[in-house]
Amino acid sequence: MQASLGIALFLWLCLGPWATAAQLEGRGVLRPVHTYSIVARDPATGEMGVAVQSHWFAVGTLVPWAEAGVGAVATQSFIDVRYGASGLDLMRAGWGAAQALAALRQADPHPEVRQVAMIDAKGGIAVHTGERCIQYAGHIQGKDFAVQANLMLDEGVWPAMAEAFEAATGALAERLLVALEAAQEAGGDIRGRQSAAILVVRGRSTGRPWADRLVDLHVEDHPRPVKELRRLLRLHRAYEYMNQGDLAMEVGDVAGALAQYGAAEALVPDNLEMRFWHAVSLVNTQRLDQALPLFRQIFSGDAHWRTLVPRLSTAGLLPQDEAVIEQIVSEGQPP
């Protein structure tokens, strides 16, 4: 523990002082980012993530922290983001979640106003709810997850989150979202709602941080942020199907690609861009007859897509065949 405290103090000195007592009394820049959140790990995949909702603008830039192969952190209440940054630093150095959180609490002059949850890559969990977090505040630690909340309408919010998460199935991001939905259904933040976020990373680092962030979605300001986050997650999954379709096309797996494109369109049937690139792929695999009805639907929704077709031909992304291009752009036009 002395070694972990030493690391924490070193990080503290590098990053600057913690919040002062004056700030805690509202006379400084510190603000109470009261909220509810969940940190969790999927034992099957190793994925780790954080999901959060708050009546505070852009909560996703403050509360959730996660790094592939390292861990995940939610730092909230009278927030200090160094619990996130330094927590990951300590876990990356080999400390478990419990050691990291204990060290940072010891280095913090005011742990009584913090609420923090950490999970490490091995599934170790640590949670802290300071005694000065505003009522109702509390947390529940379960197997591979922790839920925590403060300034809630009543004390049923975080138990509802835990119950919903444990009963949920599917990918980690969807299960995290179920917990947020349960919190809101149980009453949520007494002030209302404004922003939400989900961050999910791989269990092991690939060495490519951009590839290790599997889901990173933010709703900055919305009257129903959790519902909007659900919509964005569905859109995210649809684009994952589109990306898989593109990869299948690269290796000549036309049937696989079309199946992926179809799955994407089934999730978001009103998305013209997905339908457009599906149609382009059909043309490029000599399925013009199947593509033309799709182009007709697309052009009726937005004529600008018609203008794009010859430009794709010029760029080599559609056949450089004037007859084919004319047949496509004439779809839906008066005879």
C-alpha positions as CSV (number, residue, x, y, z in Angstrom):
1,M,0.0,0.0,0.0
2,Q,2.9,2.4,0.7
3,A,4.2,1.9,-2.8
4,S,0.8,2.5,-4.3
5,L,0.4,5.7,-2.3
6,G,3.8,6.8,-3.4
7,I,2.8,6.4,-7.0
8,A,-0.4,8.3,-6.4
9,L,1.3,11.2,-4.7
10,F,3.8,11.4,-7.6
11,L,0.9,11.6,-10.1
12,W,-0.8,14.1,-7.9
13,L,2.2,16.4,-7.9
14,C,2.6,16.0,-11.7
15,L,-1.1,16.8,-12.3
16,G,-1.5,19.6,-9.8
17,P,-3.4,20.0,-6.5
18,W,-6.7,18.5,-5.7
19,A,-9.7,20.6,-5.2
20,T,-9.4,23.1,-2.3
21,A,-11.9,23.4,0.5
22,A,-13.0,26.8,-0.9
23,Q,-13.9,25.1,-4.2
24,L,-15.8,22.4,-2.3
25,E,-17.9,25.1,-0.8
26,G,-18.9,26.4,-4.2
27,R,-16.5,29.4,-4.4
28,G,-14.2,27.9,-7.0
29,V,-14.4,26.2,-10.4
30,L,-15.4,22.8,-9.1
31,R,-18.9,21.6,-10.0
32,P,-21.0,18.8,-8.6
33,V,-21.4,16.3,-11.5
34,H,-24.0,14.3,-9.6
35,T,-25.2,11.3,-11.6
36,Y,-25.6,7.6,-11.9
37,S,-23.2,5.2,-13.7
38,I,-22.0,1.6,-14.1
39,V,-18.6,0.1,-14.6
40,A,-18.5,-3.5,-15.8
41,R,-16.5,-6.2,-17.5
42,D,-17.7,-9.0,-19.7
43,P,-15.9,-12.2,-18.4
44,A,-16.5,-13.9,-21.8
45,T,-14.8,-11.3,-24.0
46,G,-12.8,-9.3,-21.4
47,E,-14.4,-6.1,-22.7
48,M,-14.7,-3.3,-20.1
49,G,-16.9,-0.3,-20.1
50,V,-18.6,2.6,-18.4
51,A,-22.1,4.1,-18.9
52,V,-23.4,7.2,-17.3
53,Q,-26.3,9.7,-17.3
54,S,-26.4,13.1,-15.5
55,H,-28.2,16.4,-15.4
56,W,-25.0,18.0,-16.5
57,F,-23.7,19.1,-19.9
58,A,-21.4,16.7,-21.7
59,V,-21.0,14.2,-18.9
60,G,-19.2,11.8,-21.2
61,T,-16.1,14.1,-21.2
62,L,-15.7,13.9,-17.4
63,V,-17.0,10.7,-15.8
64,P,-16.1,7.6,-18.0
65,W,-12.5,6.5,-18.4
66,A,-11.4,3.2,-19.9
67,E,-8.3,1.6,-21.5
68,A,-8.0,-1.7,-23.2
69,G,-6.1,-4.3,-21.2
70,V,-6.1,-1.9,-18.2
71,G,-9.5,-1.1,-16.7
72,A,-12.4,1.3,-16.5
73,V,-13.3,4.1,-14.1
74,A,-16.3,6.2,-13.3
75,T,-15.5,9.4,-11.3
76,Q,-18.5,11.5,-10.2
77,S,-20.2,13.5,-7.4
78,F,-17.8,16.5,-6.7
79,I,-15.8,15.2,-9.6
80,D,-12.1,15.1,-10.0
81,V,-11.0,13.7,-13.3
82,R,-7.7,12.6,-11.9
83,Y,-9.4,9.6,-10.4
84,G,-9.9,8.6,-14.0
85,A,-6.6,9.5,-15.5
86,S,-4.5,8.5,-12.5
87,G,-6.6,5.4,-11.8
88,L,-5.8,4.1,-15.3
89,D,-2.1,5.0,-14.8
90,L,-1.9,3.0,-11.6
91,M,-3.7,0.0,-13.0
92,R,-1.5,0.1,-16.1
93,A,1.4,0.0,-13.7
94,G,0.1,-3.3,-12.3
95,W,-2.0,-2.3,-9.4
96,G,-5.5,-3.8,-9.0
97,A,-8.6,-1.6,-8.8
98,A,-8.7,-1.8,-5.0
99,Q,-5.1,-0.7,-4.6
100,A,-5.4,2.1,-7.1
101,L,-8.6,3.5,-5.6
102,A,-7.2,3.3,-2.0
103,A,-4.0,5.1,-3.0
104,L,-5.9,7.9,-4.7
105,R,-8.3,8.3,-1.8
106,Q,-5.3,8.6,0.6
107,A,-3.8,11.3,-1.6
108,D,-7.1,13.3,-1.9
109,P,-7.8,15.8,0.8
110,H,-11.5,15.5,0.3
111,P,-12.5,11.9,-0.5
112,E,-15.7,12.5,1.5
113,V,-17.3,14.3,-1.5
114,R,-16.2,11.8,-4.2
115,Q,-17.9,8.9,-5.7
116,V,-15.7,6.6,-7.7
117,A,-15.8,3.1,-9.1
118,M,-13.0,1.1,-10.8
119,I,-12.7,-2.3,-12.4
120,D,-9.4,-3.7,-13.6
121,A,-8.7,-6.1,-16.5
122,K,-8.8,-9.1,-14.2
123,G,-12.3,-8.2,-12.9
124,G,-11.2,-6.7,-9.6
125,I,-13.6,-4.0,-8.4
126,A,-13.4,-1.1,-6.0
127,V,-16.1,1.5,-5.2
128,H,-16.2,4.5,-2.9
129,T,-19.2,6.7,-2.0
130,G,-18.0,9.5,0.3
131,E,-20.1,10.4,3.3
132,R,-20.7,13.9,2.0
133,C,-22.2,12.8,-1.3
134,I,-25.7,14.3,-1.5
135,Q,-28.6,12.2,-0.6
136,Y,-29.7,9.8,-2.0
137,A,-26.3,8.2,-2.7
138,G,-25.0,4.7,-2.7
139,H,-23.5,1.9,-4.7
140,I,-23.7,-1.9,-5.2
141,Q,-20.7,-4.1,-6.1
142,G,-21.5,-7.3,-8.0
143,K,-19.6,-9.9,-10.0
144,D,-17.8,-8.0,-12.7
145,F,-19.7,-4.8,-12.2
146,A,-20.5,-1.9,-9.9
147,V,-23.3,0.6,-10.0
148,Q,-23.2,3.9,-8.2
149,A,-25.4,7.0,-7.9
150,N,-25.8,10.2,-6.0
151,L,-28.3,13.1,-5.8
152,M,-31.0,10.6,-6.8
153,L,-34.7,10.9,-6.4
154,D,-34.7,8.0,-3.9
155,E,-32.6,5.1,-2.8
156,G,-34.1,2.6,-5.2
157,V,-32.1,3.8,-8.2
158,W,-28.8,1.9,-7.9
159,P,-30.5,-1.4,-6.8
160,A,-32.6,-1.2,-9.9
161,M,-29.5,-0.7,-12.0
162,A,-27.8,-3.8,-10.5
163,E,-30.9,-6.0,-10.9
164,A,-31.3,-4.9,-14.6
165,F,-27.7,-5.4,-15.5
166,E,-27.5,-8.9,-13.9
167,A,-30.7,-9.9,-15.8
168,A,-29.6,-8.5,-19.2
169,T,-28.1,-10.5,-22.0
170,G,-26.1,-9.7,-25.1
171,A,-23.1,-7.5,-25.7
172,L,-21.6,-5.4,-22.9
173,A,-22.7,-2.1,-24.3
174,E,-26.3,-3.1,-24.6
175,R,-26.2,-4.4,-21.0
176,L,-24.7,-1.2,-19.8
177,L,-27.5,0.7,-21.5
178,V,-30.1,-1.5,-19.9
179,A,-28.8,-0.4,-16.5
180,L,-29.1,3.3,-17.4
181,E,-32.7,2.7,-18.6
182,A,-33.5,1.0,-15.3
183,A,-32.1,3.9,-13.3
184,Q,-34.2,6.4,-15.2
185,E,-37.3,4.2,-14.8
186,A,-36.6,4.1,-11.1
187,G,-36.6,7.9,-10.8
188,G,-33.0,8.9,-11.7
189,D,-31.4,12.2,-10.9
190,I,-33.6,14.4,-8.8
191,R,-32.8,17.4,-11.1
192,G,-33.8,15.6,-14.2
193,R,-31.6,14.6,-17.2
194,Q,-29.3,16.2,-19.8
195,S,-26.4,14.1,-21.1
196,A,-25.3,10.4,-21.2
197,A,-22.4,8.3,-22.6
198,I,-21.2,4.8,-23.1
199,L,-17.5,3.8,-23.5
200,V,-16.5,0.2,-24.1
201,V,-12.9,-1.1,-24.8
202,R,-11.3,-4.4,-25.6
203,G,-10.1,-6.7,-22.9
204,R,-6.6,-6.8,-24.4
205,S,-4.8,-3.9,-26.2
206,T,-4.0,-4.3,-29.8
207,G,-1.5,-1.5,-29.6
208,R,-3.9,0.6,-31.7
209,P,-6.0,2.8,-29.4
210,W,-8.4,3.7,-32.2
211,A,-9.2,0.1,-32.7
212,D,-9.5,-0.7,-29.0
213,R,-12.4,1.7,-28.4
214,L,-15.3,-0.5,-29.5
215,V,-18.1,1.9,-28.5
216,D,-17.6,5.6,-27.7
217,L,-20.9,7.4,-27.8
218,H,-21.9,10.7,-26.2
219,V,-25.2,12.6,-25.9
220,E,-24.2,16.1,-24.8
221,D,-27.5,17.8,-24.3
222,H,-30.9,16.2,-24.9
223,P,-34.3,16.1,-23.1
224,R,-34.2,12.3,-23.1
225,P,-30.4,11.4,-23.2
226,V,-30.7,7.7,-22.4
227,K,-33.3,7.2,-25.1
228,E,-31.1,9.1,-27.6
229,L,-28.1,6.9,-26.5
230,R,-30.2,3.8,-27.3
231,R,-30.8,5.2,-30.8
232,L,-27.1,6.0,-31.3
233,L,-26.1,2.5,-30.2
234,R,-28.4,1.0,-32.7
235,L,-27.0,3.2,-35.4
236,H,-23.5,2.3,-34.2
237,R,-24.3,-1.4,-34.6
238,A,-25.7,-0.8,-38.1
239,Y,-22.5,0.9,-39.2
240,E,-20.5,-2.1,-37.8
241,Y,-22.5,-4.3,-40.2
242,M,-21.7,-1.9,-43.0
243,N,-18.0,-2.1,-42.2
244,Q,-18.1,-5.8,-42.1
245,G,-19.8,-5.8,-45.4
246,D,-17.1,-3.7,-46.9
247,L,-14.4,-6.1,-45.6
248,A,-16.3,-9.0,-47.1
249,M,-16.4,-7.2,-50.4
250,E,-12.6,-6.7,-50.3
251,V,-12.1,-10.5,-50.1
252,G,-14.7,-11.3,-52.8
253,D,-17.3,-12.6,-50.4
254,V,-20.3,-11.0,-52.2
255,A,-23.0,-13.1,-50.4
256,G,-21.5,-12.3,-47.0
257,A,-21.2,-8.6,-47.8
258,L,-24.8,-8.3,-49.0
259,A,-26.0,-10.1,-45.8
260,Q,-24.1,-7.6,-43.7
261,Y,-25.5,-4.7,-45.7
262,G,-29.0,-6.1,-45.3
263,A,-28.5,-6.5,-41.5
264,A,-27.5,-2.8,-41.3
265,E,-30.5,-1.6,-43.2
266,A,-32.8,-3.7,-41.1
267,L,-31.6,-1.9,-38.0
268,V,-32.0,1.6,-39.5
269,P,-34.3,1.3,-42.6
270,D,-34.6,5.0,-43.1
271,N,-30.8,5.6,-43.6
272,L,-30.3,6.5,-47.2
273,E,-26.5,6.3,-47.1
274,M,-26.5,2.7,-46.1
275,R,-29.0,1.8,-48.8
276,F,-26.9,3.8,-51.4
277,W,-23.7,1.9,-50.7
278,H,-25.6,-1.3,-50.7
279,A,-26.9,-0.4,-54.2
280,V,-23.4,0.6,-55.4
281,S,-22.0,-2.8,-54.2
282,L,-24.8,-4.6,-56.2
283,V,-23.8,-2.7,-59.4
284,N,-20.1,-3.5,-58.9
285,T,-21.0,-7.2,-58.6
286,Q,-23.0,-7.3,-61.8
287,R,-26.4,-7.1,-60.0
288,L,-27.7,-3.9,-61.7
289,D,-31.3,-5.2,-61.8
290,Q,-31.3,-5.6,-58.0
291,A,-29.7,-2.2,-57.5
292,L,-32.1,-0.1,-59.6
293,P,-35.1,-0.4,-57.2
294,L,-32.8,0.7,-54.3
295,F,-31.5,3.7,-56.3
296,R,-35.1,4.7,-57.1
297,Q,-36.0,4.7,-53.4
298,I,-32.8,6.7,-52.6
299,F,-33.3,9.3,-55.2
300,S,-36.9,9.9,-54.2
301,G,-35.7,10.6,-50.7
302,D,-32.9,12.9,-51.7
303,A,-32.0,13.9,-55.2
304,H,-28.4,14.8,-54.3
305,W,-27.6,11.1,-54.3
306,R,-28.4,11.0,-58.1
307,T,-25.8,13.8,-58.6
308,L,-23.2,11.7,-56.8
309,V,-23.5,8.7,-59.1
310,P,-21.5,9.9,-62.1
311,R,-18.9,11.4,-59.8
312,L,-18.4,7.9,-58.3
313,S,-17.9,6.6,-61.9
314,T,-15.2,9.2,-62.5
315,A,-13.5,8.2,-59.3
316,G,-13.6,4.5,-60.3
317,L,-16.1,3.5,-57.6
318,L,-18.8,2.6,-60.2
319,P,-18.3,1.2,-63.7
320,Q,-17.0,3.8,-66.2
321,D,-19.8,2.7,-68.5
322,E,-22.0,5.6,-69.7
323,A,-25.0,3.3,-70.4
324,V,-25.0,1.9,-66.9
325,I,-24.6,5.3,-65.3
326,E,-27.4,6.7,-67.4
327,Q,-29.6,3.8,-66.4
328,I,-29.0,4.4,-62.8
329,V,-29.5,8.2,-62.8
330,S,-32.7,7.9,-64.8
331,E,-34.3,5.9,-62.1
332,G,-37.4,7.7,-60.7
333,Q,-37.3,10.4,-63.3
334,P,-40.3,11.1,-65.5
335,P,-40.1,9.2,-68.9
